[in-house]
């Protein structure tokens, strides 16, 4: 049996050498200019394919949760991760990070791409941490407390203004979802009301701020169209508004936003 195997290997080696020799002879018959052109095309095509593969692999899967303190970002983080509200109100002073399959997709049998979610603290002193994650952000979820919205409207609008005029966000056209949290409460304001109020507040802000100021040192861009009232539709990136409830687990619109920008 060993002798048959050895004979087979020898025969395969002979055939391979013959094919290689035929290939060399064929290449010699091709004019040098045509051969170089063919090699050039092959090299260019291979480089292009490698570039697209690298681009595809490097596409970000990071979603950044941010907003004022107490808006419910951390509760939403835990709902996305494991479907829990993590014992009600949570105030975080350090970014929560995790890479996971969304809880609602965990039972799917098909392969699902994990999402890297970062919950950035909303305290004003800790907001510079947001800059660390903007470079890799595929999307930003800006969480607003729909119940306590009016007392916090100006502060939330100022923070959102800083994000929308941030050079990284503008150049990369990072999509933003304004998430009106606690929408299950009877006293919660509607997303339409919140959108209109924030547009009015940002309109005042852009009139009072220059493109670069002490409060806005990293920003290189202004918002809106001169002479027109500001609307989110005028932003360089896509801005949408949705409703959610972290405590009840109604976060389907957030998940839809995530899967729109981080493909499964």
C-alpha positions, -999 to +999 in steps of 0.1 A: +000+000+000+029+023+008+044+016-026+012+026-043+010+058-023+047+066-032+040+060-069+009+083-068+030+111-052+057+107-078+031+109-106+015+140-091+050+156-088+057+149-125+024+163-136+029+194-115+064+200-130+049+196-165+022+222-158+048+246-144+070+242-174+040+247-198+032+279-179+067+292-182+068+285-219+034+302-224+046+333-205+077+334-227+055+336-258+037+367-245+053+401-256+069+418-226+047+448-228+015+427-226+030+406-198+039+437-178+004+452-184-013+420-172+009+419-141+001+456-135-037+449-137-033+419-114-014+439-089-038+468-090-069+445-086-053+427-057-044+459-040-080+473-045-095+441-031-073+442+000-082+479+005-119+472+004-115+442+028-095+464+052-121+492+049-149+467+055-132+453+086-123+487+100-158+500+098-167+511+134-192+493+155-191+519+183-223+536+196-218+565+220-245+572+246-244+607+261-266+635+275-271+653+307-267+636+341-299+619+352-313+615+317-311+577+319-282+568+297-268+541+320-302+524+323-304+523+285-269+509+284-280+479+306-312+475+287-292+471+255-268+447+271-289+424+292-325+436+292-323+449+328-327+484+342-299+478+368-319+487+399-335+519+387-316+552+387-279+550+381-255+579+381-221+570+365-189+590+369-168+569+346-176+557+311-194+523+309-181+503+280-191+469+266-190+450+234-220+427+231-248+414+210-279+434+217-301+416+243-331+414+219-308+397+193-291+372+217-316+345+209-311+346+172-294+316+157-278+334+129-245+352+134-250+388+147-223+415+148-216+427+184-219+464+192-194+484+212-215+507+234-199+535+254-220+553+281-202+587+286-209+605+319-231+636+315-215+657+342-201+689+327-166+683+342-165+648+326-177+657+291-142+660+277-141+622+278-166+623+250-139+635+226-119+602+232-147+582+216-159+604+187-132+592+163-145+557+165-183+565+167-206+550+142-235+569+158-243+590+188-274+586+210-281+619+228-304+611+257-329+637+270-351+634+301-386+639+286-401+645+321-377+671+334-370+686+299-381+722+303-358+730+333-329+714+315-337+726+279-310+752+277-282+730+292-292+700+270-293+722+239-258+737+247-243+702+251-260+691+218-248+722+201-212+714+211-216+679+197-232+690+164-205+716+157-176+693+167-152+690+138-150+652+141-188+648+141-192+672+111-163+658+090-173+621+096-210+630+094-217+610+125-254+604+128-271+615+160-303+602+176-320+625+201-336+600+224-365+613+245-363+590+275-389+583+301-416+586+275-438+561+295-444+588+321-477+607+320-459+640+324-433+633+297-432+658+268-436+645+232-406+641+209-421+668+186-423+693+214-387+685+225-374+688+190-390+722+184-378+736+217-343+724+212-342+739+176-354+772+191-327+771+218-300+762+194-311+790+171-305+814+200-271+798+207-258+801+172-267+837+172-248+844+204-217+822+197-190+826+172-176+795+154-147+793+179-151+806+214-139+799+249-169+776+255-165+760+221-128+757+216-128+724+196-155+735+172-148+746+137-183+747+122-215+767+126-250+753+124-279+761+101-284+785+071-278+822+076-311+842+077-332+811+084-345+796+116-325+766+127-338+731+121-320+698+126-325+690+089-299+717+082-271+698+100-241+684+082-250+650+096-283+632+100-302+640+132-333+621+141-356+622+172-371+591+189-389+581+221-378+555+246-383+542+282-352+527+298-371+515+329-398+496+309-374+484+283-390+501+254-359+509+234-368+495+200-362+529+182-326+530+197-319+495+186-332+503+151-308+533+150-279+511+161-286+485+135-290+511+108-254+522+114-238+490+128-249+463+103-256+428+119 
